Amino acid sequence: MPLKTEPLEEPTINLTSMLDVVMLLIIFFMVGTKFSEEERQTGIQVPTVSDNLALSGQPDEIVVNVTVDGKVNVRSEAHTLESLKAMLAQAREVFPGQAVVIRGDGRGEYQIVMDVISACKVAGIKNVSLAHTPNPKGN
């Protein structure tokens, strides 16, 4: 049996790529720190604005229900045409693009629905739509 007389080779760890990564990280954090210092050192005074509009998006549409007997309801509250005009005008002042959906009962009097549309026009509401149920037969 032959004996090995040569010493065993020790495995070596190549640290070149790890040092490259560490150097890149050091450079990245140094540059990032420099940018954050420049942000803090700017002496800008931001202008003030006195705009009272809400910061959120447009609200949901107002649903006006017209029952068979001619009653006008908004959010389960009964309204006359005059109180509806006032409520819609106030909503338009707060949100100029306020949408209104009119849900009139198909068995009711059409004149009441037209009066509600007129109230929307007087209040300045431009986005008015009429709710309907699609006919499955396509007629």
C-alpha positions as CSV (number, residue, x, y, z in Angstrom):
1,M,0.0,0.0,0.0
2,P,1.6,3.3,-1.1
3,L,1.8,6.0,1.4
4,K,1.2,9.7,0.5
5,T,4.1,11.8,1.4
6,E,2.8,15.0,0.0
7,P,1.0,17.4,2.3
8,L,-2.8,17.8,1.7
9,E,-4.0,20.9,0.0
10,E,-6.0,23.2,2.2
11,P,-9.2,24.6,0.4
12,T,-9.1,28.3,-0.1
13,I,-11.9,30.8,0.1
14,N,-11.9,33.4,-2.6
15,L,-12.9,36.7,-0.8
16,T,-12.7,38.9,-3.9
17,S,-16.4,38.8,-4.8
18,M,-17.4,39.3,-1.2
19,L,-15.1,42.3,-0.9
20,D,-16.6,43.7,-4.1
21,V,-20.1,43.5,-2.7
22,V,-19.1,45.1,0.6
23,M,-17.4,48.0,-1.2
24,L,-20.4,48.6,-3.4
25,L,-22.7,48.6,-0.3
26,I,-20.4,51.1,1.4
27,I,-20.4,53.4,-1.6
28,F,-24.2,53.0,-1.9
29,F,-24.8,54.0,1.7
30,M,-22.3,56.9,1.5
31,V,-24.1,58.4,-1.5
32,G,-27.5,57.8,0.1
33,T,-26.4,59.6,3.3
34,K,-25.2,62.5,1.2
35,F,-28.5,62.9,-0.5
36,S,-30.4,62.9,2.8
37,E,-28.1,65.6,4.1
38,E,-28.8,67.8,1.1
39,E,-32.6,67.4,1.7
40,R,-32.4,68.6,5.2
41,Q,-30.2,71.6,4.4
42,T,-32.6,73.2,1.9
43,G,-34.3,76.3,3.2
44,I,-37.5,76.2,1.3
45,Q,-40.7,77.7,2.7
46,V,-43.7,75.9,1.2
47,P,-46.5,78.3,0.3
48,T,-49.8,78.1,2.1
49,V,-53.2,77.6,0.4
50,S,-56.6,78.3,1.8
51,D,-58.6,75.8,-0.2
52,N,-61.5,74.2,1.8
53,L,-62.2,71.3,-0.5
54,A,-61.8,67.8,0.9
55,L,-58.6,66.0,0.3
56,S,-60.3,62.7,-0.5
57,G,-61.7,61.7,-3.8
58,Q,-65.2,62.3,-5.0
59,P,-67.9,60.8,-2.8
60,D,-70.4,58.2,-3.8
61,E,-73.3,59.3,-5.9
62,I,-76.5,60.5,-4.2
63,V,-79.3,58.1,-4.8
64,V,-82.7,59.7,-5.1
65,N,-85.6,57.2,-4.8
66,V,-89.0,58.0,-6.3
67,T,-91.7,55.7,-5.0
68,V,-95.0,54.7,-6.8
69,D,-97.0,57.2,-4.8
70,G,-94.6,60.1,-5.7
71,K,-92.6,60.3,-2.5
72,V,-89.0,61.4,-2.9
73,N,-86.4,59.7,-0.5
74,V,-82.7,60.2,-0.1
75,R,-80.9,58.0,2.4
76,S,-84.2,56.9,3.9
77,E,-85.2,60.5,4.5
78,A,-88.4,61.9,2.9
79,H,-87.8,65.2,0.9
80,T,-89.9,67.7,-0.8
81,L,-88.7,69.1,-4.1
82,E,-87.5,72.3,-2.4
83,S,-85.6,70.5,0.3
84,L,-84.1,68.2,-2.3
85,K,-82.9,71.3,-4.3
86,A,-81.3,72.7,-1.2
87,M,-79.6,69.5,-0.3
88,L,-78.3,68.9,-3.8
89,A,-77.0,72.5,-4.0
90,Q,-75.1,72.1,-0.8
91,A,-73.6,68.8,-2.0
92,R,-72.6,70.5,-5.2
93,E,-70.8,73.3,-3.4
94,V,-68.8,70.8,-1.3
95,F,-68.1,68.5,-4.3
96,P,-68.5,70.3,-7.7
97,G,-68.6,67.0,-9.6
98,Q,-71.3,65.4,-7.4
99,A,-73.2,62.6,-9.2
100,V,-76.9,61.8,-8.7
101,V,-78.7,58.6,-9.5
102,I,-82.5,58.8,-9.8
103,R,-84.3,55.5,-9.1
104,G,-87.9,55.9,-10.1
105,D,-90.4,53.1,-9.7
106,G,-91.5,52.0,-13.2
107,R,-95.2,51.9,-12.1
108,G,-95.1,55.4,-10.8
109,E,-95.9,58.8,-12.4
110,Y,-93.2,60.0,-14.8
111,Q,-93.8,63.7,-13.9
112,I,-92.3,63.2,-10.4
113,V,-89.1,61.8,-12.0
114,M,-88.9,64.8,-14.3
115,D,-89.4,67.1,-11.4
116,V,-86.4,65.5,-9.6
117,I,-84.3,65.9,-12.8
118,S,-85.4,69.6,-12.9
119,A,-84.4,70.0,-9.2
120,C,-80.9,68.5,-10.1
121,K,-80.6,71.0,-12.9
122,V,-81.6,74.0,-10.7
123,A,-79.1,72.8,-8.0
124,G,-76.3,72.8,-10.6
125,I,-75.8,69.0,-10.7
126,K,-74.5,68.0,-14.1
127,N,-73.9,64.3,-13.6
128,V,-77.4,62.9,-13.4
129,S,-78.3,59.3,-14.4
130,L,-81.4,57.2,-14.3
131,A,-81.2,53.7,-12.8
132,H,-82.7,50.8,-14.6
133,T,-82.7,47.0,-14.6
134,P,-81.5,45.4,-17.9
135,N,-84.1,43.3,-19.7
136,P,-82.8,39.7,-20.0
137,K,-84.7,39.2,-23.2
138,G,-83.0,42.2,-24.9
139,N,-86.3,43.9,-25.7
